[in-house]
Amino acid sequence: MFSRIIKSDFNKNVFTLMLGTVSAQLITLALYPIFSRIFSPSHYALFGIYFSIFSILEVVSSGRYELAVVVPEKDEEAKSLVVGGLIISAFVSLFFFIIALFFRNNIAILLHNEGITDWLLLLPFGLFLISVSKLFNSWLIRKKAFRASSINKVAQKIGEGGTGLILGLNNISNGLVWGDFAGRASNALISIKQAFVNGFSYKKTTKTNIWYILRRFSDYPVYNALPALINSISGMLPVFIVSSFYGEMVSGYFNFTRFILTAPFAFIVTSLSQVLSQRIAEKCNKNESILEEIKLLAKRLSIISILLIIILYFGGPFLFGIVFSSKWIPAGEYATILCFSYAITLVVSPFTIILASMEKIKILTVWQLIYFIMILSLFWFAKMPIHHFLIAITIIEILAYTFYAFLLIRVLTKYEKNISHINNNKS
């Protein structure tokens, strides 16, 4: 049975990336019970804000060109996209460093957490590192070097977890932030090496070629960068609302819950998206059907999501209390509510890459703007008890991603009809 599951190239690629994902997550999950006893809710309150700001800015750090690396038919054009993305990232990181240098105190006051002040200076360096990782990992996916990409994930988690653990055991309270930075540095450095091993070089990447290819794929920054930024703000806005309206302790519980739920979901989504991006771009260039693979993957993700909901809904507080210590039982209560929104995200999010690979950026933009407007409505619930606020988040997420799934189905249906018509004409 197992051999049948990984028989196709697509399933083998997914399995390879998922193996790296599982290995990386085992490292994370093994360390969380230790971290939860070393670091307090106040530490997670600060790290949650740092991580949220970082997550918002990293979306545009390379102009979204990492999404386009797998699309060109010629490797020379893909190389130019990688180099162009790195140049853009250098300027973007410099811009945010200047902003942080002069306005970090004002930003900290605005975020209701003055402890974040000096850490804002570290953000731009982390942004450049993650741009390096994303661009070179996209090259690896293009070259079907899925094992190499998996190794990068494991390296990131080793760097992140090891640094956080060492600093935490030595009573350095900001070990979570430094651990995150060390992990991204590890991923970036190994990604560069892996990319060059797998055929990347700077040959033929002249200024003219880079400028030409950046203009050719300008839809990515023009039509997707701002909406993607808005979408990222939508995902992180609840962190800022909870920090502002519910205090440091609740903010710490909320952020800890998000990290526990996001860790497996984020890496699964990333792994599947990377494989899908390469697979869909390849099949679209050949006018081949992708529907059956998408349906099969969606079914498997749905089963995983249902199992996660059952486990967290019925055993959240108990599991959090046993695994992470009794002080995190409130976080387990939050998980019983938030698990529904994370489950639907797990099922739908990997297929976001379909719109990018098919160059349907405008449709993605429409949804991201609608999602942002829906998330803004959370300010109306900000003075309610925290459990009611979490229910509001969950309802909004379910509605938004259900609509997103509808849009994806429409795009897929239209694509399948078009290729069926093309193939019928050929025959």
Protein Blocks (a to p, Z undefined) as FASTA:
>chain_A
ZZmmmmpmmlmmmmmmmmmmmmmmmmmmmmmmmmmmmpcfklmmmmmmmmmmmmmmmmmm
noommmmmmmpmblklmmmmmmmmmmmmmmmmmmmmmmmmmmmmmmmmmnopaklmmmmm
mmmmmmmmmmmmmmmmmmmmmnopaklmmmmmmmmmmmmmmmmmmmmmnopaklmmmmmm
mmmmmmmmmmmmmmmmnopafehiafklmmmmmmmmmmmmmmmmmmmmmmmmmmmmmmmm
mmmmnojklmmmmmmmmmmmmmmmmmmmmmmmmmmmmmmmmmmmnopafklmmmmmmmmm
mmmmmmmmmmmmmmmmmmmmmmnojklmmmmmmmmmmmmmmmmmmmmmmmmmmmmmnopm
klmmmmmmmmmmmmmmmmmmmmgcfklmmmmmmmmmmmmmmmmmmmmmmmmmmmmmmmmm
mmmmmZZ
